[in-house]
Amino acid sequence: SMSRTISQAVVSTQSTGGAAALFNMSRLFLCLLLISLLLVANGGNKKKNKGNKNKNKANKKEADSLISATGNDGQDVLSYANLNHYRSTNISIHIFANISDPGRFISGSVEIGYNKLTNSNEPFILDTLNLRIRSVRESPKPGVFRDLPWVLGEEMPHKGAPLKITVGPQDSGIVYIEYWILRPDTGIHYLPPGYTSAHNYAYLYTITQPAQTRSWIPCQDTASAKVIIARMRATVPAPYTALMSGILKDVYDSTLAAGWQTYSYRQDLPVAPYHLSLAIGIMENRTISERIAVWADSHIVDQVAERYTFTEDLLRTCENILGPYVWGRYDFLVLPDKYAYWGMEHANMNYIAGSLAPDPRRGYLDNSLLLEQFSHETIHSWFGNLVTSTYSSHSDLWLNEGITKYFSYYVTADFMDTPEIADFLFRRAHRVLTMAGNSALPWESLENEIEVENMDGVFSSVPYLKGALFVKHLEKKVGGRQELAAFMRVLLVMFSYQNINTEGFIETFNMVFPDTSIEWDRWLYEDNLEMVRDMELPASRLYDDCFTVLNQWRKKGNYKASQLKSLTTVQIAFLLQEMTRYDLRRFDSTKITKLLKAMNMYGDPEIFSKWAGVALRMGDEDIEEDVQSFLVKEGRADLIFPIYAAMAEMDLDLGLKDKIDTLNYKSDVRDTVKRILGI
């Protein structure tokens, strides 16, 4: 059959060389073309567009394709955008940021090219959040502008307000919107002077996943509305630098204000709106390789660059598994300690938390914890950026995060030339999920139609860890890691620069592996972890070693530096986290703190965060001052939430409860901290 031929081509491409490899590759791509045609045909048969029968056939095809991708009649429940009527094609952005004036410091303008997909009189609807619209215009011909009627709907928490624009009868056009950003605290995190190494200067960065780009750009803010960014500009006062998610084309003196400069970028490949980014600060870069540069605060950039010399080799490791990196440059920005997350996969400008930077004093320790997390953000260049889940009710999030997490384990192991690391990471994911109580997870299914009031609430460990374990299950079913990796490359070719939903994944998998039976319903739709609990994973010596050390501490009171020297950083972090599952009275917190300090690990943010939560629960008063300093300095959610949870459990204040609003956490992080503490 055709499907069997495809499967054979996928596998044979792995092992052959020379002319045979070229032949098999040609056969594979021919099969991919046939699959693509079948998928389009099947999608057209299953989901008919119910619009006007006389609409343009090209527009109908585009609308049908979009509806098939979103899986929800073209309407993402987290977006107001009416994608079944209008499709953004390209965007040009200009942000004017007076970063020294946090009260009213950002204005913007955006040009949005669109295609009309139906002949209805529906308005063109964009998403906004805390924006004040100043004007909406169109240009019927060059140099001529006219105002368009528009209405800004009711502002809803988290989702914002719909901007409804009445456009003309033409099939395509461009709208020009000018606006103010009223509250730069949702998709934008502003740090006043004193929170970076450049103490006298402020800092600003956007963080817009899953759907907060609307807080600084009016747009169709759904992952299904991928667009070309014709031009991105940011005008800022000297000596600030503006970084955006694209290729830097020009820097020039602004004509709008003396002493200001405009940074101009371009993104020629289609990206989802949540991949757009802006960061402003006193920053410089250092070259890592021909295609990689690291950006950081000017005062620390040399030190940071020394810690990230591995990134070119890591990117090549990813390419060996997933195919060529298509985005050209792979620059990344190391953000201040108040950055709220691990990182973010913006095309051409990845964000990386400053707390991830490896400490050069720990030369005898590996950087496995850093590599795992850095690998995750890098692999998103393929799964997340190149091929993007639809985010239809966020039911497809596992396609971004679960697949990426799965490959991050193997990239870490391959880069370290330690295959056992991958086995350990899969077992750790299994342990974390299966030991979590029901109250710790909002839901346990990979596919769901749950509407979440706060869009950040969808990012539980389920799409990441259960998603990774599900992909691991698929690996076993198809015959191994290489076979599954070949299929994933097929997926990347077929859906490049497009969106994919779970239905599309299943259809493609079944075409390539027609004789492989998968319990899709149980893995994807059942709201439980039974399939995870029943998994058989390879044994892991590295996993067992963690419990050996725990038992030496717990049962024998045996604390030695050699115990930790034999472990990697991912093992040590896991070991400390696992302590909370035991009777903490059996451990000696003073001796463990002494061990960590002797190993130069006590000051590591990743390790300290895990240990602080345990030590507070043990009633260790000696650590309280260090915990207070840590929480004032750090802002990364996964580092501070466990510590605040321990404080709440032990009814500790540490002089912080009345100061949460002054610690300059990102707004959603601040609100979560308050909920944890019962404020």
C-alpha positions, 0 to 999 in steps of 0.5 A: 500500500501507499502507507507501507511504502511511506513507512519503508521510505521513512525507515530506509532513509535513516540507514542508506547513503549516497545515491540510494539515500537520495532515491529514498529521500525522493520517494519519501517526499513524493509520498509526502506530497500524496499524503498532503493531497489526501489530508486536504481532500479529507479535511474538505470532505469532513468540514464544509464551509457554510458561507455564501456559495458565490464566494471566491474559490481561492478564499473558500479554500483558505477558509476551509483550511483554516477551519480544519486547522483550528478545529473550532469553526475558525474561532479560538475560544480564547480570541475574538478574531473571526478567522472564518471571515478574515485572515491577517496576511502581514503586519508592520509594527512601530512601538514608541517607548519612553521607558524612563516614564513608566506612567505613560510610556508606550504608544504604537502603530500597526499596519495589518494586511488582510484577506476577506474570506467571505462576502458577508458584511461582518466587521474585521475583529481584532483582539486587544487588552488594555489598549486605548485606540486613537485612530483606525484608517485605511489607504485606498491608494498610496498617500491617501488615508481615510478613517474607518468606523470602529467599535471597541467592545467591553473589556473582559478580564484576561481576554480583553476587548474586541476591536470591530472594524468596518472595512470596505467591500474589497477582497483585501486591504490594509488597516492602520491603527494607532493606540496607547498601551494603558497598563503595561503589566499584562503582556509586558513586564516593566522593571524600574531602575535598580533591578538589573546590573545596569542599576540606573536604567529601567528594563522592559520585556514582553511575555505574551504566551499563550495569548497576550500579544493583544496587550501591546499590538491589536491583532488576531491573537491566536496561534492559528493566525500566522503572519509575515512581519513585514517590519518591526520597529521600536524607537527608544531613547539612547543609550537603550537598545531594542531587541525584537523577534526578527532579523535586525535590518537597520538602526537609525536616528529617529526624526520623532525625538532628539537623542532617540534611535529606531531599531528596525527588524523583519521576519520573513517567515510566518509566525504565530502572534505569541512569538512576537517579542520586544525587549528594551534595556542597556544591552550588548551582544557577544558572538558565539558562532556565525549564526548565534549571538548572546545578548545580556546587560552590558555589565555582565555580557562577557561573563554570560557569553563565557557560560554559553559557548556550547550553544552552537554545538547544541543547535547542531545536535538538534539539527541532527535529530530534527533537520535544518534550522530554518530561521537563519540566526539563533540569537538569544537574550539572557534576561534579569533575575525577575524574568518570570519563566525558564525561557520563551521560543521567539524566532531569532530571539529566544529568551533565557532566564538569567538564573539558568546560566551555569556557574563557572565555579562548579567546574566539576559539576555537569550542566545537565539541568541547564542543558535540559531547559535550554534544549527545550527552548531550542527545540521549539524552533521546530515544534512550536515555531515551525509547526505550531499547535492550533491552541483551539481551547488549548486542547492541542498544547501537548503537540507543542510542549509534549513533543518538545519535552520528549526531544529535549530529553534526547538532545540533552543525552546526546549532547552529553554523550550519556544515553542514561540521562534520557532514561532518567528524565523520562522516569522523573517525568513519570514520577512527578506525574504519578505522585501528584495529587488530583488537586495539583492538576487542573485536569489530566487529559491531553485533549480537553475543551476547558475554557480557562478564565485566566489563559496562563492557567492552561500551563500545567505539567500535563501537556509537558510531561504526560505529552512527553510520556505519550510520545515515548509510548508512540516511540515504543509502538513504532519500533524505536527512537529512530523510527519515531524521529523519522516520522516527526521529520515527515510531520515537520515537512508536511506542516512547515509554517502551518498549524497542526491539531490533534486530528491532523497528527492522528491522521498523519500517524495512521497513514505512515504507520497503518498497522500500528494500533494506538489507544488514542482515546485513552491517552488523549481524552480520558481525564486520568493518568491510568495510561501513564501509571501503566507504562513500562519504562527502561530501568535507570541507574541514575534514577536509582542512585538518587534514592540510594543517597536519600536512604543513606541520609534518611536511614543512616544519617550518612552525609558525605560530599562524595554522594553529591559529586557522583550525581548530575545537577538534574539528579540533585534537583530531583533528589531534593524535590523527592525529600518532601515525600518522606518524613522530614524529621529523619533528615538533618537540614544543617548537614545538608546545607553544609554539603550544598555550600561545600559543593558551591551549590547552595547559591545556585538558584535551581538547587536553592529553590528546591532545598529552601522549600524542604528546609522551611518545612523542616523548621530550619530557621537558619535558612530564613534570611537567605530565603527572604533575600532569594525571594526579593531577588528572583522572580521566576515562577517555578523557583519562587512558587514552591518556596511560598507554598512552604511558607504558607504551609508553615505559616511563615511571614519572613517579612514579605507578606505585606511587601509582595506588591513591591517586589516587581514580580510579573503581574500574573506571578504576583497574583499567584503568590498572593493566592498561595499566601492567602492574601 
